[in-house]
Amino acid sequence: MNDRIQYFQESGALLIEILLEKLDLFETPYVLSDVENALKRNPSSAVIVDLKSVITIDSSGIGFLIAVRNSLLKQNIPLLVVCASDTVLQIFHLTKVQQLIPVFLSKEEAFASLVK
């Protein structure tokens, strides 16, 4: 854990919280490396990325989410994203991220979807 992410196991899933306000070209490579390390150290049946602190995201941030999704997909591990920022949700809508990655407004909703 560091000042970019924190992670822990919860209900059989790895919950990764992004602590940055901006997920952009400058931060994304470091965040991706941190997340990859967390995934290696904590095998899980599902991964939830919580963007609760993120208020802006650019194409690099979208690329980060898709890269994580593609990596997990090879292992049959679902990726879910939690996001409540209207700005980020609007970008997700414009880029159709929800067609590739389920997006939820709260951690509770994301965890509940895993139980179904």
BAZA-714098 format. One line per 4 residues: their letters; for each residue x, y, z of C-alpha. Coordinates in nm, 2 decimals. Layout:
! residues N
a	X,Y,Z ~ ...
//
This chain:
! residues 116
mndr	0.00,0.00,0.00 ~ 0.11,0.35,-0.07 ~ -0.03,0.70,-0.13 ~ -0.18,0.59,-0.47
iqyf	-0.37,0.28,-0.37 ~ -0.47,0.07,-0.07 ~ -0.61,-0.28,-0.09 ~ -0.75,-0.56,0.12
qesg	-0.95,-0.88,0.10 ~ -1.32,-0.85,0.18 ~ -1.59,-1.12,0.13 ~ -1.36,-1.32,-0.09
alli	-1.28,-1.03,-0.33 ~ -0.98,-0.81,-0.35 ~ -1.09,-0.45,-0.30 ~ -0.85,-0.19,-0.45
eill	-0.91,0.17,-0.36 ~ -0.76,0.43,-0.58 ~ -0.66,0.72,-0.35 ~ -0.58,0.98,-0.62
ekld	-0.81,1.25,-0.74 ~ -0.68,1.23,-1.10 ~ -0.63,0.91,-1.29 ~ -0.44,1.05,-1.58
lfet	-0.14,1.01,-1.81 ~ 0.10,1.11,-1.53 ~ -0.03,0.88,-1.26 ~ -0.17,0.58,-1.45
pyvl	0.16,0.39,-1.51 ~ 0.24,0.40,-1.13 ~ -0.11,0.30,-1.04 ~ -0.11,0.01,-1.29
sdve	0.22,-0.12,-1.14 ~ 0.08,-0.09,-0.79 ~ -0.24,-0.28,-0.89 ~ -0.05,-0.55,-1.07
nalk	0.17,-0.61,-0.76 ~ -0.15,-0.62,-0.54 ~ -0.30,-0.88,-0.77 ~ 0.01,-1.09,-0.76
rnps	0.02,-1.09,-0.38 ~ -0.35,-1.14,-0.33 ~ -0.52,-1.40,-0.55 ~ -0.89,-1.36,-0.54
savi	-1.21,-1.48,-0.70 ~ -1.31,-1.12,-0.79 ~ -1.15,-0.77,-0.80 ~ -1.33,-0.45,-0.72
vdlk	-1.16,-0.12,-0.81 ~ -1.30,0.16,-0.60 ~ -1.26,0.50,-0.77 ~ -1.43,0.69,-0.48
svit	-1.15,0.95,-0.46 ~ -1.11,0.99,-0.84 ~ -1.28,1.31,-0.97 ~ -1.12,1.32,-1.32
idss	-1.01,1.04,-1.55 ~ -0.85,1.06,-1.90 ~ -0.80,0.80,-2.17 ~ -0.50,0.66,-1.98
gigf	-0.72,0.59,-1.68 ~ -0.97,0.42,-1.91 ~ -0.69,0.22,-2.06 ~ -0.57,0.12,-1.71
liav	-0.91,-0.02,-1.63 ~ -0.93,-0.21,-1.96 ~ -0.57,-0.35,-1.91 ~ -0.67,-0.48,-1.56
rnsl	-0.99,-0.62,-1.70 ~ -0.81,-0.80,-1.98 ~ -0.55,-0.94,-1.75 ~ -0.81,-1.07,-1.51
lkqn	-1.03,-1.20,-1.79 ~ -0.75,-1.45,-1.89 ~ -0.79,-1.60,-1.54 ~ -1.17,-1.59,-1.54
ipll	-1.17,-1.33,-1.26 ~ -1.44,-1.06,-1.28 ~ -1.35,-0.69,-1.25 ~ -1.60,-0.45,-1.10
vvca	-1.56,-0.08,-1.07 ~ -1.72,0.15,-0.80 ~ -1.76,0.51,-0.90 ~ -1.98,0.79,-0.77
sdtv	-1.83,1.09,-0.94 ~ -2.07,1.23,-1.20 ~ -1.78,1.35,-1.41 ~ -1.62,1.01,-1.42
lqif	-1.95,0.84,-1.48 ~ -2.02,1.07,-1.77 ~ -1.68,0.98,-1.92 ~ -1.76,0.61,-1.87
hltk	-2.09,0.66,-2.05 ~ -1.93,0.84,-2.34 ~ -1.66,0.58,-2.38 ~ -1.90,0.29,-2.32
vqql	-1.68,0.15,-2.04 ~ -1.99,-0.02,-1.89 ~ -2.02,-0.25,-2.19 ~ -1.68,-0.40,-2.08
ipvf	-1.67,-0.35,-1.71 ~ -1.97,-0.35,-1.46 ~ -1.98,-0.01,-1.28 ~ -2.16,0.04,-0.95
lske	-2.23,0.35,-0.74 ~ -2.13,0.18,-0.41 ~ -1.91,-0.10,-0.28 ~ -2.22,-0.26,-0.13
eafa	-2.39,-0.28,-0.47 ~ -2.07,-0.43,-0.62 ~ -2.04,-0.70,-0.35 ~ -2.41,-0.78,-0.38
slvk	-2.37,-0.84,-0.75 ~ -2.10,-1.11,-0.68 ~ -2.34,-1.30,-0.46 ~ -2.61,-1.34,-0.73
//
